[in-house]
Amino acid sequence: MSGATILVADDDRAIRTVLSRALGGMDCDVRVTGNAATLWRWINDGIGDVVITDVVMPDENGLDLLPRIRKIRPDLRVIVMSAQNTLMTAVKANERGAFEYLPKPFDLNELINVVKRALVERSAPRRAEDKGDGVEDDDNLPLIGRSQAMQEIYRVLARLVGTDLSVLITGESGTGKELVARALHDYGKRRNGPFVAINMAAIPRELIESELFGHEKGAFSGAANRNTGRFEQADGGTLFLDEIGDMPLEAQTRLLRVLQDGTFTTVGGRSAIRTNVRIVAATHRDLRQIVSQGLFREDLYYRLNVVPLRLPPLRQRSEDIPDLVRHFFSQGEEQGLPAKSLDADAMNRLRAHSWPGNVRELENLIRRLAALYSEEHIGVEAIEAELAEATPTKLAGVQSDSENLSEAVERHLQAYFEAHGDALPAPGMHERVVREVERPLISLCLAATRGNQIRAAELLGVNRNTLRKKIRELDIQIVRGVK
């Protein structure tokens, strides 16, 4: 490592000074420049063991240098830095052969570690030459945010788009799991194939196998014709299995067989059908806990969880809210809504909100503001009014002494669906709603009886075996009273 030459190109004098001092402390020869032309001359002359380059420079974009560097010096490691902290920048840096991509502001210790790794690995063979840049410039980015949490997501996605590895996306409802799945598809090598999504929670359990694998005519009552399943529809592309934690065990077994040998049979069929799909799964539930309860196959979990990707809730990246607000207002304009903006106090109020519905809740709020408010610049009063009206935690309170249980449940459900983007539940969602209502009811009874299942069953009007089954199915934790 001692004696290595590191080339640094950045138009910011302060960054050049910091890097020169830090890397010089590694006993390296550090050459710095503020333009791409000088950097290219050094590289063309065979100088340098590692390159650190900014993206935006006065004379040329640093990303445009990467294909030329790979052509004349394929073993030269190039580290790209950028203040343009978007998914597109990360993907382009990865596709064009960058050794590593670091968003600005960067952590100096992390950069030094990356440089050390690049020096150690500089003699290792590089991957095959790309056949061109498969990503187009596009202002309509699939993911919005420049926070550190989102930068980590972008870096992981940039490494994954060129692979066929199975990815398991986890995170709270409304964090954008399907957007991430689409980004993996749209910027990957399967971009020209179909993207097919299926939500396990929105399909009756008895129909999931038919939906996934298709069925033959006469396979069951009502099967008047052959039906093509999602695996066939997604052939050559990506199959997104949303809410995978709600998949019944019988369908899990069939899915595991497909992932193991790449073939399946339709319901009622006999001939094996070969499939060529990339699997991306998502859930808001803790699959490891479900596995420990015997409700999800452990071997399937490991097949799906080749690369885990957890999305942060909006409350953990509140600095992204201004960018998201501008994006949603811009989308509204494209759809015919009037141009709107928020004043500083209104924006600060949004950043202070807890966002139980995450990005989906924010999007719905911005659309309401654009559609219902006449003023062009919206103030904090409007934000306070909308949050007070729409926040499920406020709606959870009893609003009148005369309200009966049925009315309260109806109000809670309506608030939930509106907060998550729908005025009505999705088709086939009845079973999920029932489970969500049963869970707190059973938990309350168990808490009231200090974990005594016999007494809880009596309160609920069910037998003990039925209660035990529900406790397992609904993943209810029992806290027993002290004797």
C-alpha positions in Angstrom: 0.0 0.0 0.0 2.9 2.3 0.8 4.1 4.2 -2.4 0.8 3.8 -4.2 -0.4 6.8 -6.3 -3.9 8.1 -5.7 -5.5 10.5 -8.2 -8.2 12.9 -6.8 -10.4 15.0 -9.1 -12.9 17.4 -7.4 -13.7 21.0 -8.2 -14.1 21.8 -4.4 -10.7 23.0 -3.1 -11.6 22.1 0.5 -12.3 18.5 -0.4 -9.1 18.3 -2.4 -7.2 19.6 0.7 -8.8 17.2 3.1 -8.3 14.2 0.9 -4.7 15.1 0.1 -3.8 15.3 3.8 -5.8 12.2 4.8 -4.5 10.0 2.0 -1.0 11.4 2.3 -1.0 10.0 5.9 -1.3 6.5 4.4 2.2 7.0 2.8 0.6 7.4 -0.6 1.5 9.8 -3.4 -1.6 11.9 -3.8 -2.2 14.0 -6.9 -5.2 16.4 -6.9 -6.9 18.4 -9.7 -10.1 20.4 -10.1 -11.0 19.2 -13.6 -11.5 16.1 -15.7 -9.0 16.9 -18.4 -6.0 16.8 -16.1 -7.3 13.6 -14.5 -7.7 12.0 -17.9 -4.2 13.0 -19.0 -2.7 11.3 -15.9 -4.7 8.2 -16.5 -3.8 8.1 -20.2 -0.1 8.4 -19.2 -0.4 5.3 -17.0 -0.3 7.2 -13.7 -2.3 6.2 -10.6 -3.3 3.1 -8.7 -6.7 4.3 -7.5 -8.9 7.2 -8.7 -11.3 9.3 -6.6 -13.5 11.5 -8.8 -16.4 13.8 -8.3 -19.4 13.5 -10.8 -20.0 17.2 -11.6 -16.8 19.0 -12.7 -16.4 22.2 -14.8 -15.3 20.5 -18.0 -16.9 17.0 -17.9 -19.1 14.7 -16.0 -17.0 12.2 -14.0 -19.4 9.3 -14.9 -18.6 9.9 -18.6 -15.0 9.1 -17.9 -15.6 5.6 -16.5 -16.2 3.8 -19.9 -13.1 5.4 -21.3 -11.0 4.5 -18.2 -12.2 0.9 -18.4 -11.3 0.7 -22.1 -7.6 1.7 -21.7 -7.0 0.7 -18.0 -9.5 -2.0 -17.0 -7.7 -2.8 -13.7 -7.8 0.8 -12.4 -10.1 1.1 -9.5 -12.3 4.3 -9.6 -14.2 5.6 -6.6 -17.0 8.0 -7.5 -18.3 10.7 -5.2 -21.4 12.9 -5.8 -23.7 15.4 -4.1 -26.3 14.3 -6.7 -27.5 11.7 -4.2 -30.1 9.9 -6.2 -30.8 6.3 -7.2 -29.9 7.1 -10.8 -26.4 8.4 -9.9 -25.7 5.2 -7.8 -27.0 2.9 -10.6 -25.0 4.7 -13.3 -21.8 4.6 -11.3 -22.2 0.9 -10.7 -23.1 0.1 -14.3 -20.2 2.0 -15.7 -17.7 0.2 -13.6 -17.1 2.2 -10.5 -15.4 0.3 -7.7 -17.5 2.1 -5.1 -20.0 5.0 -5.0 -20.0 7.4 -2.0 -22.6 10.1 -1.6 -21.6 13.5 -0.3 -21.1 14.5 2.4 -19.0 11.4 2.9 -17.5 9.9 6.0 -13.7 10.3 5.8 -12.9 7.1 7.6 -15.2 5.2 5.3 -13.5 6.7 2.2 -10.1 5.7 3.6 -11.3 2.2 4.2 -12.7 2.0 0.6 -9.3 3.3 -0.8 -7.4 0.6 1.2 -9.7 -2.1 -0.1 -9.3 -0.8 -3.7 -5.5 -0.9 -3.3 -5.6 -4.5 -2.0 -8.0 -5.6 -4.7 -6.5 -3.7 -7.6 -4.8 -6.8 -9.1 -8.0 -8.8 -9.1 -9.8 -9.3 -12.4 -12.6 -6.9 -13.3 -16.1 -8.0 -14.4 -16.8 -8.3 -18.1 -17.3 -5.1 -20.1 -20.8 -3.8 -20.1 -22.6 -3.6 -23.5 -23.7 0.0 -22.9 -25.4 2.1 -20.4 -28.8 0.6 -19.9 -30.2 3.5 -17.8 -31.8 6.6 -19.4 -31.8 10.0 -17.8 -35.1 10.5 -16.2 -36.4 13.2 -13.9 -39.2 10.9 -12.7 -37.1 9.0 -10.3 -38.7 5.9 -8.7 -37.4 6.7 -5.2 -37.1 10.1 -3.6 -34.7 11.2 -0.8 -31.2 12.3 -0.1 -31.0 11.2 3.5 -28.3 8.9 4.7 -30.8 6.1 5.2 -31.9 6.4 1.5 -28.3 6.6 0.3 -27.7 3.2 1.8 -30.7 1.9 0.0 -29.5 3.3 -3.3 -26.0 1.8 -2.9 -27.5 -1.6 -2.3 -29.9 -1.3 -5.2 -27.1 -0.3 -7.5 -25.2 -3.5 -6.7 -28.3 -5.6 -7.1 -29.8 -4.4 -10.4 -27.3 -6.3 -12.5 -28.0 -9.6 -10.7 -30.8 -12.2 -10.5 -30.4 -12.7 -6.7 -33.6 -13.1 -4.7 -34.4 -10.0 -2.6 -36.6 -9.8 0.5 -37.8 -6.3 1.2 -39.1 -5.5 4.7 -40.5 -2.4 6.3 -43.6 -0.8 7.6 -46.7 -0.4 5.4 -46.4 2.6 3.1 -42.6 2.8 3.0 -42.4 2.0 -0.7 -41.6 -1.7 -1.0 -43.2 -2.1 -4.4 -41.3 1.0 -5.7 -38.1 -0.7 -4.7 -39.1 -3.9 -6.4 -39.9 -2.0 -9.6 -36.6 -0.2 -9.4 -34.8 -3.5 -9.2 -36.6 -4.6 -12.3 -36.6 -1.3 -14.3 -32.9 -0.7 -13.9 -31.8 -4.3 -14.1 -31.0 -6.7 -16.9 -34.6 -7.9 -17.0 -36.0 -4.5 -17.7 -37.3 -5.6 -21.1 -39.3 -8.4 -19.5 -42.6 -8.2 -17.6 -43.0 -7.0 -14.0 -45.8 -9.0 -12.4 -47.0 -8.3 -8.8 -49.2 -10.3 -6.6 -50.4 -9.4 -3.1 -50.8 -12.5 -0.9 -53.0 -10.7 1.6 -55.5 -9.6 -1.0 -56.3 -13.1 -2.5 -58.4 -15.7 -0.7 -56.1 -18.5 0.6 -57.8 -21.2 -1.5 -57.0 -19.3 -4.7 -53.4 -18.4 -4.2 -52.0 -21.5 -5.8 -54.2 -21.0 -8.9 -53.1 -17.4 -9.1 -49.4 -18.2 -8.8 -49.2 -21.3 -11.0 -52.4 -21.2 -13.1 -54.9 -24.0 -13.4 -56.3 -26.4 -16.1 -59.8 -26.5 -17.3 -61.9 -28.5 -14.9 -59.2 -28.5 -12.2 -61.8 -27.5 -9.6 -65.4 -26.3 -9.4 -65.7 -23.1 -11.5 -62.6 -23.7 -13.6 -64.3 -23.4 -16.9 -61.1 -22.5 -18.8 -57.3 -22.8 -18.5 -55.9 -20.0 -16.5 -52.3 -18.7 -16.9 -50.6 -18.1 -13.5 -48.3 -15.3 -12.5 -45.2 -17.4 -12.9 -46.0 -17.9 -16.6 -46.9 -14.2 -17.0 -43.6 -13.1 -15.5 -41.4 -15.4 -17.6 -38.2 -13.5 -18.5 -39.0 -10.8 -16.0 -39.6 -10.2 -12.3 -42.3 -11.7 -10.0 -43.0 -9.5 -7.0 -44.5 -11.4 -4.1 -46.0 -8.8 -1.8 -47.0 -9.6 1.8 -45.3 -13.0 1.5 -45.8 -13.5 5.2 -49.5 -14.1 4.5 -48.9 -17.0 2.1 -50.5 -20.2 3.3 -48.2 -23.2 4.1 -49.5 -25.3 1.2 -48.6 -22.6 -1.3 -45.2 -22.2 0.4 -44.3 -25.8 -0.3 -45.1 -25.4 -4.0 -43.2 -22.1 -4.2 -40.1 -23.7 -2.6 -40.1 -26.4 -5.3 -40.1 -23.7 -8.0 -37.2 -21.9 -6.4 -35.3 -25.2 -6.1 -35.6 -26.6 -9.6 -37.1 -23.8 -11.7 -40.2 -25.8 -12.7 -43.8 -26.0 -11.6 -47.1 -27.6 -12.7 -50.4 -25.9 -12.9 -53.3 -26.8 -10.6 -54.7 -29.9 -12.2 -51.9 -30.2 -14.6 -49.3 -33.0 -15.1 -46.6 -31.5 -17.3 -43.8 -29.6 -15.7 -43.4 -26.0 -16.9 -40.0 -24.3 -16.8 -39.9 -20.8 -15.5 -37.3 -18.0 -15.8 -38.1 -15.3 -13.3 -36.4 -13.2 -10.7 -38.2 -13.3 -7.3 -38.5 -10.2 -5.2 -40.6 -10.7 -2.0 -41.8 -8.1 0.5 -43.5 -8.1 3.9 -44.2 -5.8 6.8 -44.1 -8.7 9.2 -41.1 -10.3 11.0 -40.7 -13.5 9.0 -38.1 -14.9 11.5 -40.7 -14.8 14.2 -43.3 -16.4 11.9 -40.8 -19.1 11.1 -40.2 -19.8 14.8 -44.0 -20.3 15.3 -44.2 -22.8 12.4 -46.3 -20.6 10.2 -43.6 -20.0 7.6 -41.2 -22.6 6.2 -37.6 -22.0 7.3 -36.1 -23.4 4.1 -38.3 -21.0 2.0 -37.3 -18.1 4.2 -33.6 -18.7 3.4 -34.4 -19.1 -0.3 -36.2 -15.7 -0.4 -33.8 -13.9 2.0 -30.7 -14.1 -0.1 -30.4 -10.4 0.1 -32.3 -8.6 2.8 -33.3 -5.0 2.3 -35.1 -3.1 5.0 -36.7 0.2 4.2 -36.7 2.9 6.8 -40.0 4.5 8.0 -40.5 8.1 7.0 -40.1 9.3 10.6 -36.5 8.1 10.5 -35.8 10.2 7.3 -37.8 13.3 7.9 -35.1 15.4 6.1 -36.5 13.8 2.9 -40.0 15.3 3.4 -39.3 18.6 1.5 -38.1 16.6 -1.6 -41.1 14.3 -1.3 -43.6 17.2 -1.0 -42.2 18.9 -4.1 -42.3 15.6 -6.0 -46.0 14.9 -5.1 -47.0 18.5 -5.9 -45.3 18.2 -9.2 -47.1 14.9 -9.9 -50.3 16.6 -9.1 -49.6 19.4 -11.6 -49.0 16.7 -14.3 -52.4 15.3 -13.5 -54.2 18.6 -13.8 -54.1 19.9 -10.2 -53.1 23.5 -9.6 -49.5 24.4 -8.6 -49.0 24.5 -4.9 -46.2 25.0 -2.3 -45.8 25.0 1.5 -44.5 27.8 3.6 -41.6 27.1 6.0 -43.8 26.6 9.1 -46.0 24.1 7.2 -43.0 22.2 6.1 -41.6 22.1 9.6 -44.9 20.8 10.9 -44.8 17.9 8.4 -41.3 17.1 9.4 -42.4 16.9 13.1 -45.3 14.5 12.3 -44.8 10.8 13.2 -46.3 9.5 9.8 -47.8 6.1 10.9 -48.8 5.6 7.3 -45.3 6.6 6.0 -44.8 7.9 2.5 -48.2 6.8 1.3 -49.8 8.9 4.1 -47.8 11.9 3.1 -48.7 11.5 -0.6 -52.4 11.3 0.2 -52.1 14.5 2.3 -50.3 16.4 -0.4 -52.9 15.4 -3.0 -55.7 16.6 -0.7 -53.9 19.9 -0.2 -53.5 20.4 -3.9 -57.1 19.5 -4.7 -59.0 21.1 -1.9 -57.2 24.3 -0.9 -57.4 27.5 -3.1 -54.3 29.3 -1.9 -51.1 28.8 -3.9 -48.9 28.9 -0.8 -50.3 26.7 1.9 -49.7 27.5 5.6 -49.4 25.6 8.8 -53.0 26.0 9.7 -54.1 23.9 6.8 -51.6 21.2 7.8 -52.8 21.2 11.4 -56.4 20.8 10.2 -55.6 18.0 7.8 -53.5 16.1 10.3 -56.1 16.4 13.0 -58.7 15.1 10.7 -56.8 12.2 9.2 -54.5 10.9 11.8 -55.7 7.4 12.8 -54.5 7.9 16.4 -56.8 10.8 16.9 -59.7 9.0 15.2 -59.1 6.1 17.6 -60.6 8.1 20.5 -64.3 7.7 21.3 -66.1 10.6 19.7 -69.5 10.4 21.4 -71.0 8.6 24.3 -73.8 7.3 22.1 -71.5 5.6 19.6 -71.8 1.8 19.7 -69.1 -0.7 19.0 -70.2 -1.4 15.4 -70.0 2.3 14.6 -66.6 2.6 16.3 -65.2 -0.3 14.4 -66.5 1.0 11.1 -64.9 4.4 11.8 -61.6 2.9 12.6 -61.6 0.7 9.5 -62.5 3.7 7.3 -59.7 5.7 8.8 -57.2 2.9 8.3 -58.1 2.4 4.6 -58.0 6.1 3.9 -54.6 6.5 5.7 -53.2 3.7 3.5 -54.5 5.0 0.2 -57.9 3.4 -0.3 -61.4 4.5 0.4 -62.5 0.8 0.5 -60.6 -2.5 1.2 -59.0 -4.3 -1.7 -60.9 -7.2 -3.2 -60.3 -10.4 -1.2 -59.1 -8.5 1.9 -61.9 -9.8 4.2 -59.8 -12.5 5.8 -57.0 -10.1 6.6 -59.4 -7.5 8.2 -60.9 -10.3 10.3 -57.5 -11.3 11.6 -56.5 -7.7 12.4 -59.8 -7.2 14.4 -59.4 -10.6 16.2 -55.8 -10.0 17.2 -56.4 -7.0 19.6 -59.7 -8.6 20.9 -57.9 -11.8 21.9 -54.9 -9.9 23.3 -57.2 -7.8 25.5 -58.9 -10.9 26.9 -55.6 -12.6 27.6 -54.3 -9.5 29.3 -57.5 -9.2 31.4 -57.1 -12.8 32.5 -53.3 -12.6 33.0 -52.7 -15.2 30.3 -55.3 -17.7 31.6 -56.5 -19.3 28.3 -59.4 -21.1 29.9 -60.9 -17.9 31.3 -60.1 -16.0 28.1 -61.9 -18.6 26.1 -64.9 -18.2 28.3 -64.9 -14.5 27.9 -64.7 -14.8 24.1 -67.3 -17.6 23.9 -65.0 -20.1 22.2 -63.5 -23.4 23.3 -59.9 -23.6 24.5 -58.6 -25.4 21.4 -60.1 -22.7 19.1 -58.4 -20.0 21.2 -55.0 -21.9 21.1 -55.3 -22.1 17.3 -56.0 -18.4 17.0 -53.1 -17.5 19.3 -50.8 -19.5 17.0 -52.2 -18.1 13.7 -52.3 -14.5 14.8 -48.8 -14.5 16.4 -50.1 -13.4 19.8 -47.6 -13.1 22.7 -49.0 -14.2 26.0 -47.8 -12.3 29.1 -48.7 -14.5 32.1 -49.6 -13.0 35.5 -47.3 -13.4 38.5 -48.6 -16.1 40.8 
